[in-house]
Structure formats: structure tokens, C-alpha cells
């Protein structure tokens, strides 16, 4: 048990968990589209996510990281060689995978990269100072959800455009909308947890503006709304079953762990794990229904 807990923390500190989550969400798109998984696209998604998150860590490195009050910051910069080793491996896999994708996908990746950089780069004027999207009140969570929808749904869709059997337009539109809501559900608890920290850095996130309890109520409401939209979505029954079971699990995590106590800072990262678990549950449901 102690080993698994340590492994969980290391996966968080190294950003390997979020990279795995990105890969799982990308692979899930192919299952919902009922198409064969393109593992080159999945590898591109995972390695690009890892490199982007590591770059963000490096970009926001404090002056004295080893004296930070946050365990994650201390661990990362006490083991900085791990980050650079992961970057090197990820970059090699990314370059290899890029050779095997369509030129349209390659160009769309450039768009996603630019969109991602807008998160932190000071390109916008707000209150007479240059800021990134994360400093614009309420924009942070929607920007993160948009980037993830583009990378985990639109990118596979673009790669499949040259296929003879096109994806149904409503399946694509419905998945974009449902994934956007789902990612807000998985992101809100992080901003709720970080209300005090974001206030210190003058970040006006959605929970910061609404207040903690209203933000929690919004999260619960979005889970219920997501379930209702899944029911009417143009998906196969096994997909709907897997997605709704995941939402039940997330509700349990929110109620029993994430929102229950502030003592365990890393409980919110269970929601990153739920991005992987959602893929696994849908796969299990598809096996049960004889579709995988």
C-alpha cells in the first residue's frame, strides 16, 4: 500500500499521470468513434502533454524551489534530472510518431501548441498590464478544457478525415461538448483546492469568484448535467454505460475524498486518475458487450 501511494505521488510529480490521462482520453475518442485506435496519435498526445506540462513547471520555477512550502515543487527541483530525462525520452518518441501522422494533423498540432502557450505567455492586456489567459478572470478553466478537447477529440477527428468512412458529425459535436463539460468537472476541484494560493498570486479563477461552496455545488450540478447529456447522446449503449459509471465514481471521489478534507492536498489528483479510469471502464463495458 505504501509502495502504491509513493508510486502515485511520483506519477503526479513527474507529470506522467497527466500524460497517461491525455493518452487515455485520446484513445477513448477512437472507441467512441468506433474506429481502430491510432497509437501514433495517442503517443503524440501523451508526449506533447508531458513536454508542455514540464515546460510550464520550468517556466514558473520559483527563485528558491527547494525552500518551497509545496512538496511537489521541492521534489521536482530536487530531482530535476528526472524531468530532463523524461523530456528527452518524450521528445524522441514524439519526433518518431510525428513521421507517421497526416500533414493536416501535424498542422493542427501547431495550432494546439499556440493555443496552449496562450495560457501563461503575457500576450493580453488586462488592467494596463500584460497577462496570459490564466490571469484573465474566469478564463483559466475554460481555456484548459478547450485545449484538451482540441487535443483529445479534434486531433483524432482530423487524422480520420482522410478515411473513406467519415465520422458522423453529431457524434463528433456531441463528444466535443461532453468532453468540455467533463474536463471542467475534473478541473474545478483543483481551483477550489487552490483558492488561497490563487488569491496570493492574484488569479481570479471561477471558484475564487463564486466562493468555495458555490463552486462545489457547480461541480455536482455539472456531473448530473453530464449524465443527462450522455443519455441523449448518439452513442452505443456500452459507451453510455461506461461514461455514466465513471461519473458515479467521480461523485464518490468528490464526496468521500476530494471535497471532504483539505488535509490531503493530492486528493484532487485522483480526478486526473479518473481520466484514465474512464477509458478503462468503457473498454471493460465494450468487452462485456462484445465490441472490443
N, C-alpha and C positions, 0 to 999 in steps of 0.2 A: 504493500500500500504506500509506504514511504517512497519507494522507488518510482511508482507511477506518479505520485504527486510531484516529485523532483523533475521527472520527465516532462510533466505538464508545464511546469514553470519554465523549463529550458525552452520548450517549444514556443512559449509566449515571448521570452526574452530575445530569442533569435529570429522572431517573425516567421518561423517555419509553420506555426499553426495557421496564421492568416494566409500564407502562401498555399497551404494544403486546402484551406477553406475556399480560396479562389479557384483552385483546380476542381474541387468537388462541385462547386456551383456551375462551372463551365461544362463539366461532364453531364451534370443534371439537365442542362439545356438540351443536349443531344437526345437524352432519354425522353424528355417531354416532346421534343420534335419528332420522336420515333425514328431517329436516324442513327447510323453507326457512329460511335464516338471517334472523333478525330484527335488522337493523342498528341499530335504536334501542336494543335491549337491549345489543348489543355496544358501542355508543357510551357508554351509561350505565356499563357495566362499566369501560371504559378511562378515562373522565374521572373517575369516582369513585375509581378506584385511584390515578390521578395526584394528585388533590387530597388523598387520605388519606396517601400517602407524603410529599408535600410538607409537609403539616401535621405529620407525625411528625418531619421534619427540623427544622422551625421550633420544635417543642416541645422538642427535645433540643439546641437551639443552645447551644454552649459559650460561656463568658464571652469568650474571645478566639479566635473561629473562624479568623481569618486567621493565627494562630500555631499552629494545629493541626498535629500530625505526620501527619495523614491528608490526602492530596492532594484527595480528594473533598470533604471539609469545607472546605478552603481555597478550592477552585474555586467551590463553591456560594455561599459568602458573599462572595466577590469579584465574583460575577455574580448577586447577589440579585435584580436586576431581571428576570433571565430566569425565575426561579422565579415571581415575581408575574405576569409576562406570561402564562406558561403556565397559571397558576391562573385568570386572567381568561378566557382562551380556553376552558379546560376547563369552567369554571363556566357559560359561555354555552351551550356545546354540551350540557352536562348538563341544564340547565333546558329547552332545546328538546326534547331526547329524552324527558324525563320526561312531557311532554304526550302522547306517543304510545304509552305503555305502559299495561297494565291496572292497575287500582287495587290488586289483590292483589300485583302485582309491586312497586308503589310502597310498600306497607306492609311487604313482605318486605325491601326495601332499608333501611327504618328499622331492622329487626331486625339486618341485617348491619352497619349503621353502629354500633349499640350494641355488638355483639359485637367489632367492630374496635377500638373505643375502650377496651375492657377490657384490651387488650394493654399499654397504657402508663399508664393512669389508676390512681392508688393507691386502689383500692376494696376490696382484700382485706387481711386481717390475717395476717401471717406473721412469726413470731419477734418478736411485740409491736410490729410496725411495719406501716404501710400500704404496700402494694405493688400493682403491676399484675401481670397474668398473666405477663409476661416475667421477673419476679423469682422466680416460684414454680419450684422445681427441676424441670427436665424438661418444663415445660408449654409453653414458648415455641414449639417446633417443631410441636407438635400443634395449638396454637391457630392458628398461621399456616395450616396445612393445612386446618383446619376452615373458616376464613373463606374461603379460596379455593374450597373445594368448594361452600360455600353460594352464593358469588357467580358461579362459572363453570358450575355444574351445576344447583343447585337453583333459582336465579333464572330461567334459561331454561325449566326444567320448570314453574315456577309460571306463567310467561307463557303456556305452551302448554296449561294446564289447561282453558281455555275453548274449546279446539279440539274439533271433532266427532270427530276421530280421536285417541284418547288414546295416550300413550306407554306401551309395555309396561313393567310395573312392574319386571321383573327387569333390563331394560336400564338403567333408571334406578338401581336399587340397585347393580348391578354397576359402573356408571360412577362412582357416589359412592365406592365402596370403592377402585376402581383409581386414581381421581384423588387420593384421600387418600394412598395409598402413593406415587404418582408425585411428589406435591408434597413429601413427606418426603425422597424421593431427591434432589430438586432443592434442598432447603433445608439438609440435613445438611452438605454441603461448606462452606457459609458459616459454620456454627457451628464446624466443625472448624478452618477458617482463623482464626476469631476467638477461639480458646480462651484465649490470653493476654489479649486485650483484655477478654473477658467476665469473666475472673478478676479483672482490675483493677477492674471495675465490680461485682464480687460477684454475677455472674449464673451460676446453676448450670444451664447448658444440658446437653443429653443428651451431647454429646461431652466436655464438661467433667467429667461424672460417670463416663463409661465409659472415658475415655482416648482419645488420638488414634487409635491403631492399631485398637482395637476399634470405634470409630465408623466408620472407613474400611471395615472388614470388614462392618459392619452395612449400610453403603450398598451394597456389592457384593451382599450377600445379598438385599437388598430389590429390586434390579434383576432378579435371577434369579427371585425370587418373583413380581414384577410380570409378567414374561414368561409364567410358567406360568399365572397367573390370566387373562391375556389370551387364551391358547389355549382355555380353557374358558368364556370369557365369551360371552354371546349376541349377538355382533356379526357383521356381514358379513365375509367373508374379506379384502376390501380394507382394511377398518378395522384388523383384526388385523395385517395385513402392515405397515401404516404405523406402528402403535404399537410393534411389535417392532423394526422398523428404527430407530426413534427410540431405543429402549433400547440397541441396538448402538452407535449414535453416542454416547450418553451414557457407556457403558462406555469407549469410546475416549477421550473427553474426560477422564474421571476418571483413567484410567491414564496417558495421554500428556501431560496438561497440569495439570489441577486438583490432583491429589494428587502430582504429580511434583516440584514445586518450590514453595517459599514466597516466592521472589524476586518473583514476579509476582502482586501482591495481587488484580488484577482478573480473573485466570483463572476464578475461581468464577462470575463474571457470565456466562460462556459458558453456564451452565446456565439463566439467565434467557432467553438466546437460544434454548436448546433448546425452551422452551415455545412459541416462535414456529415453530421448525423442525418440531416435531411436527405442528402444524397444516398446514404446507406439504407435508410428506411424505404425510400422509393425503389431502390434496387431490390430489396427484400420483398416488397409488395409486388414488383414486376415478376420476380421468380415464382411467388405464390400463385400469380395469375398466368404463369407460363409464357410471359412476354420477354424475358431476358435470357 
